[in-house]
Structure formats: structure tokens, C-alpha cells
Amino acid sequence: MIEDKTAWIEAEIASLREQGLFAHIRTLSSPQGAWLVVDGQRVLNFSSNNYLGLANHPRLVEAAKRAMDTHGVGPAAVRSIAGTMDLHLELEERLARFKGVEAAVTFQSGFMANLATIPALVGRGDVIFSDRLNHASIIDGCRLSRAQVVAYEHNDPDDLRQQIAATTEYRRRLIVTDGVFSMDGDIAPLPEIAQIASEHGILLMVDDAHGEGVLGRGGRGIVDHFGLHGQVDVEIGTLSKAFGVVGGVVAGNKVIADWLRQRGRPFLFSSAMAVPDIAANIAAVDLLEESTELVDRLWRNAEYFKQQMQSLGFDTGETQTPIVPVMLGEAPLAQQFSRRMFEEGVFVMALGFPTVPLGKARLRVMNSATHSRDDLDKTLESFARVGRELGVIV
Ligand SMILES: Cc1ncc(COP(=O)(O)O)c(C=O)c1O
């Protein structure tokens, strides 16, 4: 008998479907914006990380087109061999200036930035103190480093202190945390963590994927939000969310940037960001430096939406940012809620295990500067209707 080598995968997928955990991936046939065409239907969009509406901003689109006229499309090599263009360097200088740090290095994505940075800073014999709810790319970066990983309780500086005190065998140490936790929208207590890192002389790294372009003055990120300039060694950012394009960035001291250009494996062994992406990212920095209007509008929308949802009786968890979780508990209920919202013309994703813990399924509402007050009110009406129909609110 010939063994069916993939039968186990079919069984796993069937089990995911039974548990309501199978991710149905929808197809978009329009640019990103407040409204999308999803699976052929025009719907209001509350699922993207397009916080500022830059993903289809005319200035970014124009910059990408112009750059392709002068630089072509692809980098055609990894950066250390023949793939670093003047545009990459310009973007890095602009990002460093925007964030008020000595230097910045860009990567193909935020995920890659974490995979590059953590193993370049720590290795066998070292210890990483990592928030229990850190993003998958941090977890994978930690695994790749081969350092010992000590998870501390989520956003709990006291537990971090205890874990540090209990870990006496090490060569070097690193503390790593998400800045904004993308499933709950809560913010890391960075001032306390920075204090602990400084007392113990431990390197501190924050992944600000959801804070870049959102937190701080004009979107300068979590370090700026807390006024911690010079107290955080490494800031990871992504250019795929508020910046509206794609790419990752590591910002900090020049020595760390220099080291990543020598030892960051995705820098050395994977081709660089493409020309239109780099040019569009430079245009995004231009826009953020020119005005805080988009960031201000994002926060106004988010505050309005959150308040209205809470007064309808929904549980919006611990959010402190434009990410608004609508806590529902079991995954099948979250999926049913999301399907009904789609029928109402609102695209909002259900998240279940393993993206969030079992029993903590939710809808995640991503607010954006692109939404008008009418868009928000229409969505709130749909939430009220579906919430009552499914017995989530009274
Ligand atoms: C905290 C965090 N880090 C990294 C990433 C990955 O970013 P990118 O999409 O640029 O790879 C994300 C995106 O989901 C994130 O939320």
C-alpha cells in the first residue's frame, strides 16, 4: 500500500473547520481605503492596518511611478552585494531623522526585521526576557537566536524584575516587547521597562509595528509617545501598516545599524525592498513630516468609535489605541458575527486561536483616518443590530 503522505494535513484542516478555526481568506479587487470590493461586494473596511490611508494615497502612488522611471523595479541582488540603491540610503536617513535616532536600517518586512535583529544581538548562552504576548515574529526571532527565552507576564514590570533576578546564568541579556499589542490594542509600560533595563544594564528592544505612524508626535512612535529618546536601544518598525507600503525598519544607535548590515541574515541573504516600495515610503515620511492631520483624524475616529461601542454595551477589552477588539469568547460566535457584518456591508475580521488565546475570540476593528463620520455611524448601526440578534448585547 502506498502511504498517503499528506493525509494528516487533510485531517488537521478538517479539524480546524469543525472547531470554527479555519481562516477563510477573502479576495480584494480594489485598492485599500475606507471602502473595498471584497469577494465582489462593496463593503466598508475595518480590517486593514491602513491607519492613515496611505496605502492608496496619490502622493505615494506618484512617487512609486516616478521612481520606476529612474530606477526600474527590482533591486536584483541582496543589499550587501549589489542591491543597495541610493533610494534605500535616502529612506534610511529620512526614517532616522523622523524618529530622532542616529541610524536606521530597512528590511523587506517587519517580520524580517525581527528575524534579523534578535539573532544578531543574542545567541547561545544569552538570555531574552520576552513579554508572554509578543508577536509571532519576535517569538521566531528568539527561537532562531538559540538564546534561552524567559517569558514574563504580559505588561508586568514586577514579573519582569522577578524573572531577571531569578536568572543568574547568562552571557548577554535582552528585553524585548511589542509596543502596541496588536490583538488587544494595549500599550507596553515602556517607561517602567526602560527603567529596569537601565538599572540592570540590559539591552532593550521594542517592536513598534502598530505604533509607527500612530503613537507619538505626528506618528513618531512609542519612544516619542513616552518621551524615552535615548533610553531604548532598538526600535523595530513596519512600513506595511500606517506607512501604507511594505518593509521593516530597525532604528537606534549607529553601532547597531552597522552591526545589522554585517550580521543581519535577511539583510545579507535576501533581496532588498523593491524600488516603488522605497520611493512610496519616502513619500510617506514626507507626508508625516508635513502635517499631523492624518494622525489626528485617526485618533478622533478611534475615540468616537470606541465610546459609541462601549455605550452600546460591547466589551472592547483593554485597548488604548485605534485597534478596537470586540470580545466575544468562542470562535464560532466570532465567525458568525463577522459573516453577519459582511452581509450588512461591513468587513471586519474574526480572530480565533492560535492568533488569540482559546476562549478569547473576538472581532478586531481597525480604525483608520479614511473613515468619514457617516462610515462610522453606519458601522455602529450594524454592530448594534447584529449584536442584539446574536444576544451579545441587549
Ligand atoms: C508587532 C508586530 N511585529 C511585526 C509584524 C510584521 O510586520 P510586517 O507585516 O511588516 O512583516 C507585525 C504585523 O502583523 C506586528 O504586529
PDBQT file of the ligand as one rigid body, heavy atoms in Angstrom, charges set to zero:
ROOT
HETATM    1  C1  LIG A 401       4.159  43.518  16.453  1.00  0.00    +0.000 C 
HETATM    2  C2  LIG A 401       4.358  43.153  15.014  1.00  0.00    +0.000 A 
HETATM    3  N1  LIG A 401       5.603  42.924  14.568  1.00  0.00    +0.000 NA
HETATM    4  C3  LIG A 401       5.841  42.611  13.289  1.00  0.00    +0.000 A 
HETATM    5  C4  LIG A 401       4.822  42.478  12.383  1.00  0.00    +0.000 A 
HETATM    6  C5  LIG A 401       5.135  42.085  10.981  1.00  0.00    +0.000 C 
HETATM    7  O1  LIG A 401       5.140  43.203  10.159  1.00  0.00    +0.000 OA
HETATM    8  P1  LIG A 401       5.200  43.031   8.583  1.00  0.00    +0.000 P 
HETATM    9  O2  LIG A 401       3.813  42.846   8.103  1.00  0.00    +0.000 OA
HETATM   10  O3  LIG A 401       5.848  44.285   8.097  1.00  0.00    +0.000 OA
HETATM   11  O4  LIG A 401       6.048  41.837   8.316  1.00  0.00    +0.000 OA
HETATM   12  C6  LIG A 401       3.513  42.728  12.788  1.00  0.00    +0.000 A 
HETATM   13  C7  LIG A 401       2.408  42.622  11.813  1.00  0.00    +0.000 C 
HETATM   14  O5  LIG A 401       1.431  41.970  11.975  1.00  0.00    +0.000 OA
HETATM   15  C8  LIG A 401       3.269  43.065  14.140  1.00  0.00    +0.000 A 
HETATM   16  O6  LIG A 401       2.031  43.291  14.573  1.00  0.00    +0.000 OA
ENDROOT
TORSDOF 0
